[in-house]
Amino acid sequence: MRILADTWAYLSDPASWTGSGGMLALLLEQLLLSVTALALAALIGLPVALALGHLGRGGFLAVNVSNIGRAVPTFALLALLVTADWPGTASLGPYGRAGLATLIALTLFALPPIITNAYVAVREVPGDVVEAARGMGMTGWQLFARAELPLALPLVLSGLRLALVQVWATATIAALVAGPGLGRVITDGFAANDYGKGIAGAVVVAIVALGLEVFAALVQRLATPHRRAVRRGTASAHAPRVESPAGEPGR
């Protein structure tokens, strides 16, 4: 109970949140790192995975590159980048100390779920839909943009959602190699035997992770085409019919 009391005392103390090393600044720093890493991974991985899925080629490459990415520990990669001459521990603007090294490691970490989900999403588009689109005379680009991508979108967004939460949680370990983010609160607290501070940092990381998961799930739900269609269909089915002047149901 003493640790819980110390944790609450640290979280409720305004001094814990203010200043350049306060939790608010570190939270925004880690959030910026996570969002930037996700955006870079999406810019790199999505075009390649979607193109391979559309062409029906390179599946072995896409899946195995993702498997290799999952097999390499992010912390080991981060440690190598920090100890190397470049990028090292140099500060990178708002990304903080060792910001570039952390950004590279997180971007590579975000690639596997994005590539795998995007490739599988396009390949799982029903064959009869593809054949119907080709029978209508659609070009390859029209087939992708009007048929494959809308149907693949839910699974593509699922990969981005998974990558976002994973990147946010993994960014915390950057503090173990003098990196930025909320992990500094955790490492500093446990190093000084201030367990209330360390657990307070972990609690904030967990709460933000849940918030990001809920936000990403909401975005995925709103962006899924078939859900909107189902809602419109349900609304139409329950709409009252208007009687025509002759007493016949209106059309």
VEXLO-224416 format. One record per atom (N, C-alpha, C): x, y, z; residue in one letter. Coordinates in steps of 0.2 Angstrom, whole numbers, padded with zeros to 4 digits, always signed. Atoms other than C-alpha are relative to their C-alpha. Layout:
XYZa;...
//
This chain:
+0004-0006+0000m;+0000+0000+0000m;+0004+0006+0000m;-0005-0006+0000r;+0015+0012+0003r;+0002+0002-0007r;-0002-0001+0007i;+0020+0010-0015i;-0005+0003-0004i;+0005-0003+0003l;+0003+0014-0021l;-0001+0007+0002l;+0001-0007-0003a;+0002+0029-0010a;+0005+0005-0003a;-0005-0004+0003d;+0019+0035-0016d;-0001+0001-0008d;+0002-0001+0007t;+0013+0032-0034t;-0005+0006-0001t;+0005-0005+0001w;-0002+0043-0032w;+0003+0007+0002w;-0003-0006-0002a;+0008+0056-0023a;+0004+0003-0006a;-0004-0002+0006y;+0020+0057-0038y;-0005+0003-0005y;+0004-0002+0005l;+0006+0058-0050l;-0004+0006+0001l;+0004-0006-0002s;-0004+0071-0041s;+0004+0006+0002s;-0005-0005-0001d;+0011+0082-0038d;+0001+0004-0007d;-0001-0004+0006p;+0011+0097-0051p;+0007+0000-0002p;-0007+0000+0002a;+0030+0097-0050a;+0002-0006-0004a;-0002+0006+0004s;+0031+0080-0058s;-0002+0001-0007s;+0003-0001+0007w;+0022+0086-0074w;+0004+0006-0003w;-0002-0006+0003t;+0031+0103-0076t;+0007+0000-0002t;-0007-0001+0001g;+0048+0108-0083g;+0002-0004-0006g;-0003+0003+0006s;+0059+0101-0097s;+0000-0008+0001s;-0001+0007-0001g;+0061+0084-0088g;-0007-0002+0003g;+0006+0002-0003g;+0043+0083-0082g;-0004-0005-0004g;+0003+0006+0004m;+0031+0069-0087m;-0004+0003-0006m;+0003-0002+0005l;+0021+0080-0098l;+0004+0001-0006l;-0005-0001+0006a;+0036+0085-0109a;+0002-0006-0003a;-0002+0007+0002l;+0042+0067-0109l;-0005-0004-0004l;+0005+0003+0003l;+0025+0061-0114l;-0001+0002-0007l;+0000-0003+0007l;+0024+0073-0129l;+0006-0002-0004l;-0006+0002+0004e;+0041+0068-0134e;+0000-0007-0002e;+0001+0007+0002q;+0037+0050-0134q;-0005-0001-0005q;+0005+0000+0005l;+0021+0053-0143l;+0002+0002-0007l;-0003-0003+0006l;+0030+0063-0156l;+0004-0005-0004l;-0005+0005+0002l;+0043+0049-0158l;-0005-0006-0003l;+0004+0005+0002s;+0029+0036-0160s;-0004+0001-0006s;+0004-0002+0006v;+0018+0045-0172v;+0005+0001-0006v;-0004-0001+0006t;+0033+0050-0183t;+0003-0007-0002t;-0002+0007+0002a;+0040+0032-0183a;-0005-0004-0004a;+0005+0004+0004l;+0023+0025-0188l;-0001+0003-0007l;+0001-0003+0007a;+0021+0038-0202a;+0006-0002-0005a;-0006+0002+0005l;+0039+0034-0209l;-0001-0007-0002l;+0001+0007+0002a;+0035+0015-0208a;-0006-0001-0005a;+0006+0000+0005a;+0018+0018-0217a;+0003+0002-0007a;-0003-0002+0006l;+0027+0028-0230l;+0004-0005-0004l;-0005+0005+0003i;+0040+0015-0233i;-0004-0007-0002i;+0003+0007+0000g;+0030-0001-0230g;-0006-0001-0004g;+0007+0001+0003l;+0012+0002-0237l;+0001+0000-0008l;-0001+0001+0007p;+0017+0006-0255p;+0003-0006-0003p;-0003+0006+0002v;+0028-0009-0257v;-0005-0006+0001v;+0004+0006-0002a;+0016-0021-0248a;-0006+0000-0004a;+0007+0000+0004l;+0000-0015-0257l;+0002-0001-0008l;-0002+0002+0007a;+0010-0016-0274a;+0001-0007-0001a;-0002+0007+0001l;+0016-0033-0271l;-0007-0004+0001l;+0007+0004-0001g;-0002-0039-0265g;-0004+0001-0007g;+0004-0001+0006h;-0010-0031-0281h;+0003-0004-0006h;-0003+0003+0006l;+0003-0039-0293l;+0000-0008+0002l;+0000+0007-0002g;+0002-0056-0283g;+0007-0003+0000g;-0007+0002+0000r;+0021-0057-0282r;+0003+0002+0006r;-0004-0002-0005g;+0034-0056-0269g;-0003-0002+0007g;+0002+0002-0007g;+0024-0064-0255g;+0005-0003+0005g;-0006+0003-0004f;+0039-0074-0249f;+0004+0005+0003f;-0004-0006-0002l;+0049-0058-0248l;-0004+0004+0005l;+0004-0004-0005a;+0035-0048-0239a;+0000-0004+0007a;+0001+0004-0006v;+0032-0062-0226v;+0007-0001+0004v;-0006+0002-0003n;+0050-0066-0223n;+0004+0006+0003n;-0003-0006-0003v;+0056-0048-0221v;-0003+0002+0006v;+0004-0001-0006s;+0042-0046-0208s;+0003-0004+0005s;-0002+0005-0005n;+0048-0062-0199n;+0007+0002+0003n;-0007-0003-0002i;+0066-0055-0199i;-0001+0006+0005i;+0001-0006-0004g;+0060-0039-0192g;-0002-0001+0007g;+0002+0002-0006r;+0051-0048-0178r;+0005-0003+0004r;-0005+0004-0003a;+0066-0059-0174a;+0005+0005+0003a;-0005-0004-0003v;+0078-0044-0171v;-0003+0004+0006v;+0002-0004-0006p;+0076-0037-0153p;+0001+0007-0002p;+0000-0007+0001t;+0072-0019-0154t;+0005+0004+0004t;-0005-0003-0005f;+0083-0015-0139f;+0007-0001-0002f;-0007+0002+0003a;+0098-0024-0147a;+0002+0005-0006a;-0001-0005+0006l;+0096-0013-0163l;+0001+0007+0003l;-0001-0007-0003l;+0094+0003-0152l;+0006+0001+0003l;-0006-0001-0004a;+0109-0001-0142a;+0006+0001-0005a;-0005+0000+0005l;+0119-0004-0158l;+0000+0007-0003l;+0000-0007+0003l;+0113+0013-0166l;+0003+0005+0005l;-0003-0006-0005v;+0117+0023-0150v;+0007-0001+0001v;-0007+0000-0001t;+0134+0016-0148t;+0004+0001-0006t;-0004-0001+0006a;+0139+0018-0166a;+0002+0007-0001a;-0001-0007+0001d;+0147+0034-0172d;-0005+0004-0003d;+0006-0003+0003w;+0131+0038-0182w;-0005-0005+0001w;+0002-0006-0002p;+0118+0041-0177p;+0002+0002+0008p;-0002-0001-0006g;+0124+0039-0159g;-0005+0003+0005g;+0004-0003-0005t;+0117+0049-0144t;-0002+0007-0002t;+0001-0007+0001a;+0116+0066-0153a;-0008+0002+0000a;+0007-0002+0000s;+0100+0076-0150s;-0003+0002-0007s;+0004-0001+0007l;+0087+0078-0164l;-0006+0004+0002l;+0005-0004-0001g;+0077+0093-0160g;-0005-0002+0005g;+0005+0002-0006p;+0060+0089-0151p;+0000-0007+0001p;+0000+0007-0001y;+0064+0071-0152y;+0005-0002+0006y;-0004+0001-0006g;+0077+0073-0138g;+0007-0004-0002g;-0007+0004+0001r;+0094+0064-0135r;-0001-0007-0002r;+0001+0007+0004a;+0097+0049-0146a;-0006+0000-0004a;+0007+0000+0004g;+0081+0054-0155g;+0001-0003-0007g;+0000+0003+0006l;+0087+0049-0172l;+0001-0008+0000l;-0001+0007-0001a;+0093+0032-0166a;-0006-0003+0002a;+0006+0003-0002t;+0077+0029-0157t;-0005+0000-0006t;+0005-0001+0005l;+0067+0035-0172l;+0001-0006-0006l;-0002+0005+0005i;+0076+0023-0184i;-0002-0007+0003i;+0002+0007-0003a;+0074+0008-0172a;-0008-0001+0000a;+0008+0000+0000l;+0055+0012-0170l;-0003-0001-0006l;+0003+0000+0007t;+0052+0014-0188t;+0001-0007-0003t;-0001+0007+0002l;+0060-0003-0192l;-0004-0005+0004l;+0004+0004-0004f;+0050-0011-0178f;-0007+0000-0002f;+0007-0001+0002a;+0034-0004-0185a;-0001-0003-0007a;+0001+0002+0007l;+0037-0011-0203l;-0004-0007+0000l;+0002+0007+0001p;+0033-0030-0200p;-0008+0000+0000p;+0007+0001+0000p;+0014-0028-0195p;-0003+0004-0005p;+0003-0004+0006i;+0011-0015-0208i;+0001-0003-0006i;-0001+0003+0006i;+0019-0024-0222i;-0004-0007-0001i;+0004+0006+0000t;+0011-0041-0217t;-0007+0001-0001t;+0008-0002+0001n;-0007-0034-0215n;-0002+0002-0007n;+0001-0003+0006a;-0006-0024-0230a;+0000-0005-0006a;-0001+0005+0006y;+0000-0038-0242y;-0006-0005+0001y;+0005+0005+0000v;-0012-0051-0235v;-0007+0003-0001v;+0007-0003+0001a;-0027-0038-0235a;-0001+0000-0008a;+0002+0000+0007v;-0025-0036-0254v;-0001-0007-0003v;+0001+0006+0003r;-0022-0054-0258r;-0006-0004+0002r;+0006+0003-0002e;-0038-0059-0248e;-0006+0003-0003e;+0006-0002+0004v;-0049-0049-0259v;-0003-0005-0004v;+0003+0005+0003p;-0062-0061-0266p;+0002+0000-0008p;-0002+0000+0007g;-0057-0067-0283g;-0006+0002-0005g;+0005-0002+0004d;-0074-0065-0290d;-0001+0007-0001d;+0000-0007+0000v;-0073-0047-0286v;+0005+0003-0005v;-0005-0002+0004v;-0057-0045-0295v;-0002-0002-0008v;+0002+0001+0007e;-0064-0054-0311e;-0005+0004-0002e;+0006-0004+0002a;-0080-0044-0311a;+0003+0007-0002a;-0003-0007+0002a;-0069-0028-0311a;+0003+0000-0006a;-0003+0000+0007r;-0059-0034-0325r;-0004-0001-0006r;+0005+0000+0005g;-0074-0039-0334g;-0003+0006-0002g;+0003-0007+0001m;-0080-0021-0333m;+0005+0004-0004m;-0005-0004+0004g;-0064-0016-0342g;+0004+0005+0004g;-0004-0004-0004m;-0056-0008-0327m;+0008-0001-0001m;-0007+0001+0001t;-0037-0005-0329t;+0003-0002+0007t;-0003+0002-0006g;-0025-0011-0316g;+0000+0005+0006g;+0001-0005-0005w;-0025+0005-0307w;-0007+0001+0003w;+0007+0000-0002q;-0044+0006-0307q;-0002-0006+0004q;+0001+0006-0003l;-0045-0011-0301l;+0002+0000+0008l;-0003-0001-0007f;-0034-0007-0286f;-0003+0005+0004f;+0003-0005-0004a;-0041+0009-0281a;-0008+0000+0001a;+0008+0000-0001r;-0060+0005-0283r;-0002-0007+0003r;+0003+0006-0003a;-0061-0013-0278a;+0005-0003+0005a;-0005+0003-0004e;-0045-0020-0270e;+0001+0004+0007e;-0001-0005-0006l;-0041-0005-0258l;-0005+0001+0004l;+0006-0001-0005p;-0058-0002-0251p;-0001-0006+0004p;+0001+0006-0003l;-0060-0020-0247l;+0006-0002+0005l;-0006+0002-0004a;-0042-0022-0240a;+0000+0005+0006a;-0001-0005-0005l;-0044-0006-0230l;+0000-0002+0008l;+0001+0002-0007p;-0050-0014-0213p;+0006-0003+0002p;-0006+0004-0003l;-0035-0026-0212l;+0006+0005-0001l;-0006-0005+0001v;-0023-0012-0218v;+0000+0004+0007v;+0000-0004-0006l;-0029-0001-0204l;+0001-0004+0007l;-0002+0004-0005s;-0028-0015-0192s;+0007-0001+0001s;-0008+0001-0001g;-0009-0017-0195g;+0002+0007+0002g;-0002-0006-0002l;-0007+0002-0193l;-0002+0001+0008l;+0002+0000-0007r;-0017+0001-0176r;+0005-0004+0004r;-0005+0005-0004l;-0006-0014-0170l;+0007+0003+0000l;-0007-0003+0000a;+0010-0005-0175a;+0000+0006+0005a;+0000-0006-0004l;+0005+0011-0166l;+0001-0001+0007l;+0000+0002-0007v;+0002+0003-0149v;+0006-0003+0001v;-0006+0004-0001q;+0017-0008-0151q;+0006+0005+0000q;-0005-0005+0000v;+0028+0007-0155v;+0000+0004+0006v;+0000-0004-0006w;+0022+0017-0141w;+0003-0003+0006w;-0002+0003-0006a;+0025+0004-0128a;+0008-0002-0001a;-0007+0002+0001t;+0042-0001-0136t;+0005+0007+0001t;-0004-0007-0001a;+0048+0018-0136a;+0002+0001+0007a;-0002-0001-0007t;+0049+0017-0117t;+0007-0003+0001t;-0006+0003-0001i;+0064+0006-0118i;+0006+0004-0002i;-0005-0005+0002a;+0074+0020-0126a;+0004+0003+0006a;-0003-0003-0006a;+0078+0027-0109a;+0005-0005+0003a;-0006+0005-0003l;+0089+0011-0105l;+0006+0002-0004l;-0006-0002+0004v;+0101+0018-0118v;+0001+0008+0000v;-0001-0007+0000a;+0100+0036-0113a;-0004+0004-0005a;+0004-0003+0005g;+0086+0039-0125g;-0006+0004+0003g;+0006-0004-0002p;+0070+0050-0124p;-0006-0003+0002p;+0006+0003-0001g;+0053+0047-0118g;-0002-0001+0007g;+0003+0002-0007l;+0043+0042-0102l;+0004-0005+0003l;-0004+0005-0004g;+0055+0028-0099g;+0005+0003+0004g;-0005-0003-0005r;+0067+0040-0091r;-0003+0001+0007r;+0003+0000-0007v;+0054+0042-0077v;+0001-0006+0003v;-0001+0006-0002i;+0054+0024-0075i;+0007-0002+0003i;-0006+0002-0002t;+0072+0021-0075t;+0003+0004+0005t;-0002-0005-0006d;+0076+0036-0064d;-0003-0002+0006d;+0003+0002-0007g;+0064+0030-0051g;+0002-0006+0003g;-0003+0006-0002f;+0070+0013-0050f;+0007+0000+0002f;-0007-0001-0002a;+0088+0018-0050a;+0001+0003+0006a;+0000-0003-0007a;+0085+0029-0035a;-0004-0003+0005a;+0004+0004-0005n;+0074+0016-0026n;-0006+0004+0001n;+0006-0003+0000d;+0060+0028-0029d;-0006-0003-0004d;+0005+0004+0003y;+0047+0015-0033y;-0006+0003-0002y;+0007-0004+0002g;+0032+0027-0033g;+0001+0003-0006g;-0001-0003+0007k;+0040+0037-0047k;+0001-0005-0005k;-0001+0005+0005g;+0045+0022-0057g;-0007-0003-0002g;+0006+0003+0002i;+0028+0014-0056i;-0005+0006-0003i;+0004-0005+0002a;+0020+0031-0059a;+0001+0001-0008a;-0002+0000+0007g;+0029+0032-0076g;-0003-0006-0004g;+0003+0006+0003a;+0023+0014-0080a;-0007+0001-0001a;+0007-0001+0000v;+0005+0019-0076v;-0002+0005-0006v;+0001-0005+0006v;+0006+0034-0088v;+0000-0003-0006v;-0001+0004+0007v;+0013+0023-0102v;-0006-0004-0001v;+0006+0005+0001a;-0001+0010-0099a;-0006+0004-0002a;+0006-0004+0002i;-0015+0023-0099i;+0000+0003-0007i;+0000-0003+0007v;-0009+0032-0115v;+0000-0006-0005v;+0001+0005+0004a;-0007+0015-0123a;-0007-0002-0001a;+0007+0002+0000l;-0025+0011-0119l;-0004+0005-0004l;+0003-0005+0003g;-0030+0028-0125g;+0001+0000-0008g;-0002+0000+0007l;-0021+0026-0142l;-0004-0006-0003l;+0004+0005+0003e;-0029+0009-0144e;-0007+0001-0001e;+0007-0002+0000v;-0047+0016-0141v;+0000+0005-0006v;+0000-0005+0005f;-0043+0030-0153f;+0001-0003-0007f;-0001+0003+0007a;-0036+0019-0167a;-0006-0005-0002a;+0005+0004+0001a;-0050+0007-0165a;-0006+0004-0003a;+0006-0004+0002l;-0063+0021-0167l;+0002+0003-0007l;-0002-0002+0007v;-0053+0028-0183v;-0002-0006-0005v;+0001+0006+0004q;-0053+0010-0190q;-0008-0001-0001q;+0007+0001+0001r;-0072+0008-0187r;-0003+0005-0005r;+0003-0006+0004l;-0076+0025-0195l;+0002-0001-0007l;-0003+0001+0007a;-0065+0021-0210a;-0002-0006-0004a;+0002+0006+0004t;-0072+0004-0214t;-0006+0001-0004t;+0006-0001+0004p;-0083+0005-0229p;-0006-0004+0001p;+0005+0004+0000h;-0094-0010-0226h;-0004+0002+0006h;+0004-0001-0006r;-0099-0004-0208r;-0004+0006-0002r;+0004-0006+0002r;-0105+0013-0216r;-0006-0003-0004r;+0005+0003+0004a;-0115+0003-0228a;-0005-0003+0004a;+0005+0004-0004v;-0123-0008-0215v;-0004+0005+0004v;+0003-0005-0004r;-0127+0007-0205r;-0006+0004-0004r;+0005-0004+0005r;-0136+0016-0220r;-0005-0005-0001r;+0005+0004+0001g;-0145+0000-0224g;-0005-0002+0005g;+0004+0001-0005t;-0151-0003-0207t;-0005+0006+0001t;+0004-0006-0001a;-0157+0015-0206a;-0006+0000-0005a;+0005+0000+0006s;-0166+0013-0223s;-0006-0005+0002s;+0004+0005-0001a;-0174-0003-0217a;-0005+0002+0006a;+0004-0002-0006h;-0181+0005-0201h;-0004+0007-0001h;+0003-0006+0002a;-0187+0021-0210a;-0007-0001-0001a;+0007+0001+0001p;-0206+0024-0210p;-0002+0001-0007p;+0003-0001+0007r;-0215+0022-0227r;-0005+0006+0000r;+0005-0005+0001v;-0224+0037-0233v;-0006-0002-0005v;+0006+0002+0004e;-0242+0034-0239e;-0001+0006-0006e;+0002-0005+0005s;-0246+0042-0256s;-0007+0002+0001s;+0007-0003-0001p;-0262+0052-0258p;-0005-0005-0002p;+0005+0005+0002a;-0270+0037-0266a;-0001-0005+0005a;+0000+0005-0005g;-0267+0027-0251g;+0005-0006-0001g;-0005+0005+0001e;-0253+0016-0259e;+0006+0002+0003e;-0007-0002-0003p;-0236+0015-0251p;+0004+0004-0005p;-0004-0004+0004g;-0225+0029-0258g;+0007-0004-0002g;-0006+0003+0003r;-0210+0024-0268r;+0006+0004+0002r;
//
